[in-house]
Amino acid sequence: MNHLEEQREHLQMQTDQAFRSADEIEKICDEIWHHANTIHLYSSLAEEESKSITMKEKQKVIIRTTEEILNIIYKYKGNV
């Protein structure tokens, strides 16, 4: 095998790895988005039903935090 073929194979391996990594990152973002969305939903429902003011405040913090997570994923991935 000549040097040019070796370089081509090496470049192909790096390209394949980069695409796999991008696919893996996309799958991870999807999974995080679904978990954060679920947390946001349950926190919103719990906040509405809570009678305790301190619990409502804690739920609001959870809601704001998950909204930040969802916004980060939205900026990275676009509309999910």
C-alpha positions in Angstrom: 0.0 0.0 0.0 1.5 3.3 -0.9 1.6 6.4 1.3 -1.3 8.1 -0.5 -3.6 5.2 0.0 -2.7 5.0 3.7 -3.5 8.7 4.1 -6.8 8.2 2.3 -7.7 5.3 4.6 -6.7 7.3 7.7 -8.8 10.3 6.6 -11.8 8.0 5.9 -11.5 6.5 9.4 -11.4 10.0 11.0 -14.4 11.0 8.9 -16.4 8.0 9.9 -15.5 8.6 13.5 -16.6 12.2 13.3 -20.0 11.3 11.8 -20.5 8.6 14.5 -19.7 11.2 17.1 -22.1 13.7 15.6 -24.9 11.0 15.6 -24.1 10.0 19.1 -24.2 13.7 20.3 -27.6 14.1 18.5 -29.0 11.0 20.2 -27.7 12.3 23.6 -29.3 15.7 23.0 -32.6 14.0 22.1 -32.5 11.9 25.3 -31.7 15.0 27.4 -34.4 17.0 25.8 -37.0 14.3 26.5 -36.0 14.0 30.1 -35.9 17.7 30.7 -39.2 18.1 29.0 -40.7 15.5 31.3 -39.2 17.2 34.4 -40.6 20.5 33.2 -44.1 19.1 32.7 -44.2 17.4 36.2 -42.7 20.5 37.9 -45.3 22.7 36.2 -48.1 20.4 37.4 -46.7 20.1 40.9 -46.3 23.9 41.2 -50.0 24.4 40.3 -51.1 21.8 42.8 -48.8 22.7 45.6 -50.2 24.6 48.6 -46.8 25.3 50.1 -45.2 28.6 49.1 -41.7 27.3 49.6 -42.5 24.2 47.4 -43.9 26.5 44.7 -40.7 28.5 44.7 -38.6 25.3 44.4 -40.8 24.1 41.6 -40.3 27.5 39.8 -36.5 27.0 40.1 -36.8 23.5 38.5 -39.0 24.9 35.8 -36.5 27.8 35.0 -33.6 25.4 35.0 -35.2 22.9 32.7 -36.2 25.7 30.4 -32.5 26.8 30.2 -31.5 23.2 29.4 -34.2 23.0 26.7 -33.0 26.3 25.2 -29.4 25.1 25.1 -30.4 22.0 23.2 -32.7 24.1 20.9 -29.7 26.4 20.1 -27.5 23.4 19.4 -29.8 21.2 17.5 -32.6 23.4 16.3 -36.2 22.5 16.7 -36.6 19.1 18.4 
